[in-house]
Amino acid sequence: MKLLQVAVGVVKSTDGQVLISLRDESLHQGGLWEFPGGKIESGESAEEALARELKEELNIDVIKATPLITVKHQYPDLAVQLNVFLVEHFSGDAKSCEGQPFKWVNTGELANHAFPTANRPIITAAQLPPYYAILDDVDESQLLTNLHKILIRGIKLIQLRLKTLHTDAIKNFIEQAYPLCKRQGASLLINSAVKNAEDFAVDGIHLTSRHLMSITKRPAFPRGTSEQAHWVAASCHNLPELQHAQKIGVDFIVLAPVLATKTHPETEPLGWEQFAKLVSKTNLPVYALGGLSESSLDMTRQAGGQGVAAIRAFLE
């Protein structure tokens, strides 16, 4: 079956809202909401097609489109590849040029709208920030100070990798940390290697690769909540782990190590070419980890990644 190539734009306003439009009932997957875009014509690049479609549909001019995610999906009657771009810089006021209804919504409201199945990873990618900070417990006395450093930098997604702390110390720290994160609009995840991780009241769980490969379905987190209530992330290092993460329905992946690191000099890094190749095999948002800094974001996105994950880079 021929693969239909489509250019898609996650168009964000200055206040962080995203533009969605309603598909005409006569079209494939008609009557559902979608992110604007359209078919890539012969001789067009994905960026050119997106710029043309957004002008034709919404009368806006793209100033900059950044790669966000590529999604391949097989419907019963159609195979599609969605080449998705983040459009935060554009000119003009959006208006419906072809009669289709559209509206601006907060990213947290996207899940309340009916989208085609292929759009689900795009919804996740639209909600996730470009940076993912990992807070380690190498020095317990610096935990709160380091969290403040991360939040001051505007990081909105943080993992607590507190593998050596006693349970009571973790509980006490989270009681201080969680309100701080909420005030800054940041989400707090806990590493699955933490003892009784599922008992802590945070925003999600980050599965170690070992934990990931030991389970056969997406974990409910915290205990007793619906499966979609919180973020579920996973660490991956190879294709089988990536495939398993997608199979059980995690929300996003951290793929490592991309470059050589001082902490694990014996580990062979993937390099950007292999990172890009692995990312192309999954429909999930992927953060790059290992030897990177905030300035690695452009390289990560050109390789198909969602953003940069780091431990020390956000503390320097």
C-alpha positions in Angstrom: 0.0 0.0 0.0 1.4 3.4 -1.0 2.4 5.7 1.9 0.6 9.0 1.9 3.0 11.8 2.9 1.4 14.6 4.9 2.8 17.8 6.4 1.2 18.8 9.7 1.6 21.9 11.9 1.3 22.3 15.6 0.6 26.0 15.5 1.2 27.6 18.9 0.2 31.2 19.9 2.3 33.4 22.1 0.2 32.3 25.1 0.8 28.6 24.4 -2.6 27.7 22.8 -2.7 25.3 19.8 -4.8 25.7 16.7 -7.0 22.7 15.7 -9.5 22.4 12.9 -12.5 20.1 12.1 -12.2 17.7 9.2 -15.0 17.8 6.7 -17.4 14.9 6.9 -16.7 13.9 3.3 -13.0 13.4 3.9 -11.1 10.3 5.3 -11.5 10.4 9.1 -14.1 13.2 8.6 -15.8 14.8 11.5 -12.7 14.5 13.7 -10.5 17.3 14.9 -7.0 17.6 13.5 -3.8 19.7 13.4 -3.8 21.8 10.2 -1.8 20.7 7.2 -2.2 18.6 4.1 -0.7 16.3 1.5 2.8 16.9 0.2 2.7 17.5 -3.5 5.3 16.1 -6.0 8.5 18.2 -5.9 7.6 19.8 -2.5 9.5 19.5 0.7 7.5 18.9 3.9 8.2 22.5 5.0 7.1 23.9 1.7 3.9 21.9 1.8 3.1 23.0 5.3 3.7 26.7 4.5 1.4 26.4 1.4 -1.3 24.5 3.3 -1.3 27.0 6.3 -1.6 29.9 3.9 -4.4 28.3 1.9 -6.4 27.0 4.9 -5.7 29.7 7.5 -4.1 32.7 5.8 -1.1 32.6 8.1 2.5 32.9 6.9 5.1 30.5 8.5 8.2 32.3 9.6 9.8 29.2 11.2 8.8 25.6 11.4 10.8 23.2 13.6 10.6 19.4 13.3 8.6 18.0 16.1 7.7 14.3 15.4 7.2 11.9 12.5 4.3 9.4 12.8 3.7 6.4 10.6 0.2 4.9 10.9 -1.6 2.1 9.1 -5.4 2.6 8.9 -7.5 -0.2 7.4 -7.7 1.6 4.1 -4.7 4.0 4.2 -1.1 4.2 5.2 0.1 7.7 6.2 3.3 9.4 7.3 2.7 12.6 9.2 5.7 14.9 9.1 4.9 17.2 12.0 6.4 20.6 12.7 6.1 23.0 15.6 5.1 26.5 14.3 5.6 29.1 17.0 6.7 31.9 14.7 4.2 33.0 12.1 2.5 36.2 10.8 -1.2 37.0 10.2 -4.3 36.3 12.1 -5.8 32.8 11.5 -9.1 32.7 9.7 -10.9 29.9 7.9 -10.3 30.3 4.2 -12.0 27.0 3.2 -15.0 27.1 5.5 -13.7 24.5 8.0 -14.3 25.3 11.7 -11.2 25.9 13.8 -10.3 27.0 17.3 -7.5 27.7 19.7 -7.2 25.3 22.7 -4.9 24.8 25.7 -2.6 21.8 25.2 -4.2 20.2 28.3 -7.6 20.3 26.5 -6.5 18.4 23.4 -7.3 15.0 25.0 -10.9 16.1 25.3 -11.3 16.3 21.5 -11.8 13.4 19.1 -8.8 13.1 16.8 -7.8 10.5 14.2 -5.8 7.6 15.9 -2.6 8.7 14.0 -2.7 12.1 15.8 -2.4 10.7 19.4 1.5 10.9 19.5 1.2 14.5 18.1 -1.1 15.4 21.0 1.6 14.1 23.4 4.4 15.8 21.6 2.4 19.1 21.6 2.0 18.8 25.4 5.7 18.0 26.2 8.3 20.7 26.7 11.7 20.7 24.9 13.8 19.9 28.1 13.6 17.1 30.6 15.7 17.5 33.7 16.9 14.5 35.8 17.4 15.3 39.5 19.9 12.9 41.0 20.5 12.2 44.7 24.3 12.1 44.6 24.3 14.9 47.3 21.2 14.9 49.4 22.0 18.2 50.9 21.9 19.9 47.4 18.5 18.4 46.3 16.3 21.4 47.0 19.0 23.9 45.8 19.3 21.9 42.5 15.6 21.8 42.1 15.5 25.6 42.4 18.2 25.9 39.8 16.2 23.7 37.4 13.0 25.6 37.9 14.7 29.0 37.6 15.8 27.9 34.1 12.2 27.4 33.1 12.4 23.6 32.9 8.8 22.2 32.9 9.5 18.4 33.1 11.6 16.9 35.9 12.4 13.3 36.9 13.4 12.4 40.5 16.0 9.7 40.3 16.4 9.2 44.0 17.8 5.7 44.1 19.8 5.9 47.4 17.6 8.0 49.6 15.6 6.5 52.4 11.8 6.4 51.8 11.1 8.9 54.6 13.7 11.3 53.1 12.1 11.0 49.7 8.6 11.6 51.1 9.9 14.7 52.9 11.6 16.1 49.8 8.5 15.5 47.6 6.3 17.3 50.2 8.6 20.4 49.6 9.3 19.9 45.9 5.8 19.1 44.5 4.2 22.5 45.5 7.3 24.3 44.1 6.9 22.5 40.8 3.1 23.2 40.6 3.7 26.9 41.2 6.1 26.9 38.2 3.8 24.8 36.0 6.3 21.9 36.0 5.5 18.2 36.0 7.3 15.9 38.4 8.0 12.2 37.6 9.6 9.6 39.8 12.1 6.9 38.6 10.7 3.3 38.9 14.0 2.2 40.7 12.8 4.2 43.7 11.5 1.9 46.3 7.6 2.0 46.4 7.7 4.6 43.6 4.1 4.1 42.8 3.1 5.3 46.3 4.4 8.8 45.9 1.9 11.6 44.8 3.6 13.0 41.8 2.7 13.4 38.1 4.1 10.2 36.6 6.6 7.4 36.6 9.8 7.0 34.6 10.5 3.3 33.9 14.1 2.1 33.9 14.9 -0.1 30.9 15.0 -3.2 33.1 11.5 -2.4 34.6 10.2 -1.6 31.1 11.2 -5.0 29.7 9.7 -6.8 32.7 6.1 -5.6 32.2 3.5 -6.4 29.6 1.2 -3.4 29.9 1.3 0.3 30.8 1.4 0.6 34.6 -1.4 2.5 36.4 0.2 5.3 38.3 -0.3 6.0 41.2 -1.9 2.8 42.3 -5.7 2.8 41.5 -5.7 5.7 39.1 -6.8 5.4 35.5 -4.0 4.5 33.1 -4.2 7.8 31.3 -4.1 10.0 34.4 -0.4 10.5 34.6 2.8 10.5 32.5 4.5 7.2 31.9 8.0 7.5 30.5 10.8 4.9 29.8 14.5 4.7 29.4 15.6 2.9 26.2 19.0 2.0 24.6 18.1 -0.1 21.6 15.4 -1.0 19.1 13.7 -3.9 21.1 13.3 -1.6 24.1 11.8 1.2 21.9 9.4 -1.3 20.3 8.3 -2.6 23.7 7.8 0.9 25.1 5.5 1.7 22.1 3.7 -1.6 22.4 2.7 -1.1 26.1 1.7 2.5 25.5 4.3 4.7 27.3 3.9 8.4 26.6 7.5 9.2 25.8 11.1 7.8 25.7 14.5 8.8 26.8 17.1 7.3 24.4 20.7 7.1 25.6 23.6 7.6 25.5 23.8 9.8 22.4 27.3 11.1 23.0 30.1 9.9 25.3 29.7 10.8 29.0 32.1 11.2 31.9 29.9 9.1 34.2 29.8 6.1 31.8 33.0 6.3 29.7 32.9 2.5 29.0 29.5 2.8 27.3 29.6 3.1 23.5 27.5 6.1 22.5 24.9 5.9 19.8 26.0 9.0 17.9 23.5 11.2 16.0 23.1 9.0 13.0 22.1 5.9 15.0 19.9 8.1 17.3 18.0 9.4 14.3 17.7 5.9 12.8 16.2 4.5 16.1 13.8 7.5 16.5 12.5 6.9 13.0 11.4 3.4 14.1 9.0 4.7 16.8 5.9 7.0 16.8 6.7 8.1 20.3 8.3 11.4 21.4 12.0 10.8 22.2 14.3 12.8 24.4 18.1 12.6 23.7 20.3 11.9 26.8 24.1 11.7 27.2 26.7 14.3 26.8 24.3 17.0 25.8 23.4 20.6 26.8 20.5 23.0 26.2 22.3 24.1 23.0 21.9 20.5 21.7 18.2 21.1 21.1 18.4 22.0 17.4 20.6 19.0 16.6 18.2 16.8 18.5 15.1 18.0 16.7 16.9 17.7 13.3 17.5 14.1 14.2 13.7 13.6 15.0 13.8 14.0 18.7 11.4 15.8 21.0 14.1 17.5 23.1 17.1 17.2 25.4 17.3 15.3 28.7 20.2 16.0 31.1 21.4 15.7 34.6 24.2 18.2 35.1 23.6 20.4 32.1 20.7 22.2 33.8 22.6 22.8 37.0 25.7 24.6 35.5 
